[in-house]
Amino acid sequence: MPSSTEPRPFAERQALIESWLDSLARPYSAERSVKCAPARWAHQRRLYSVPLEGVDADDLAVRLEGLLESLALAPGDRRAFVAGLSTQAMAHYLHLGLEAATTKVYWEAPLPDKALPGRRFPLYQAWKWRPGVDASVSDYVLLESAEAVRHAMASTLAAMPPLVGDVIEQLEVSHALARKPWPPLTVRIEERRQGRDTGRDSINLHLHPAEIRLGELAGLLLSLAREWRCTSRAQAIEWIAAHGDKPLSNLSLGFDAKGEPFVTFYHGVTLVSPTSTGALAAQRR
């Protein structure tokens, strides 16, 4: 068994989460992603999402407590996260994520019916942790206007390699070809640990309406991998060949708490029904 400061292996945590989701007897989704950063290519990542409409909140709270304890979230953080279930605005979707030794859980609120000028609106609230380390808590704050999104993009890209700007330009062209509005819905991530800002500075773009295939960015992905030396050309090509036909759902970009630039591509959502048996077997490969 892992020690109190040693995370369970990725595959074990993945199996725990999938078994827990199956026990809810509700449809959910599973999604892959790859995170590119200087000398880093992280593709051992999963994100699961389950709608909460009609759920028994008391039953879910008990189930969540047990799961989060198994995933080594500290008691105080468990209580704080589960308390979000009683906040109707945040209990729209539950998301559970894995990245190497890190585990994440998110509440998602429903989008507001109308613009909220001047109001800070967290679309998601997330807890991220490793055993033995205080969890970070993030608000994913909705940028309320196209002007605000353009400003956030420009500010973020100004300090990043030009190739990242080329990725954004290609996404804008793809949206135009798909007759979808640009810029897309975007959130700004505000991360804190023990009440203090961690220094993370990043945004997340919602791209699913445009149905852009990952392969449309193949050349730019290869160039970015080469510039950041995050993986070999052969591995990047193998990965693109395996996933290039999958649609992009989200793109995160910016700087982590250590000031390192990164870009994360979310892709290949698989819908899983309560009786599905084969979908996640494919996801594990």
C-alpha positions, 0 to 999 in steps of 0.5 A: 500500500502507498504511504500517506505521502506516496500517491496510489499508482495512476492506474489504481486511481483511474480504476477507483474513479471509474468504479465509483462513477459506475456505481452512480449508474449515471451516464458520464464522459471520459476525456484525454489530454496532453500537456506540452511544456519545456522538456515535458510531454504529459499524456498520462491524463484523464478527465471524467465528467458526470451531470448532477441533475436529479442526483440525491445530494445527501447520498452523493456527499457520502459517496464523495467523502469515501472516494476522496478519502481513498484518493488521499485528499486531506479531511479539511479539503474534503469537507470544503469540497463536498460543501460545494454540493449544497451550493446550488449554483456550483452543483451542475456537473462534477469533474474528476481528473488525473495527471501523473501523481496529481488528482483533481476534482471540480464543481461546474456551475451552469452558465448564466442566462445573460451577461453579468457585466462587472460580476465575478462568476466562477464557472468551475471551482477545483481542488488539486492535490498530491498526498502530503501536500496542501491542496490548491484551490482554483476558481475558473472565472468566466471572462464576460465579454469578447473584449475581455477574452481578447485582452486575456489572450494577448496578455498571455501570449505576449510572454509565450513563444510565437508558436503558441500564438500560431496555434491560437491563430489556427484555431481562429481560422478553424472557427471561421471555417466552421462559422463559429464565433471567435473568441470562444467562451474562456475562463481565467484560472485563479489558483491559491494554496493556503489562501495565497496566490500560487502565481499560476497565470493561465486561461482555458478556451472552450473549443467543442462547438467548432468541432476542430480535429486535433490533426488540424494542428499537427504541424504546429504541434510538431514544431512546438514539441521541437522548440520545447524539446518535450518529446521526440519527433517520432513519439509526437507523430505516433501520438498525432496518428493515434488521436488526430481524428479526435475533436478538440474540446478545450485548450489551456495555456499560460504559466504554472505556479513555477512560471513555466509556460505550458499548453494543454490540449483536451480531446477525444471525449468518450460517452459512457452509459451505465451499461457500457463495458468497452468504452473505457477499456479503449480509453485505458490504452 
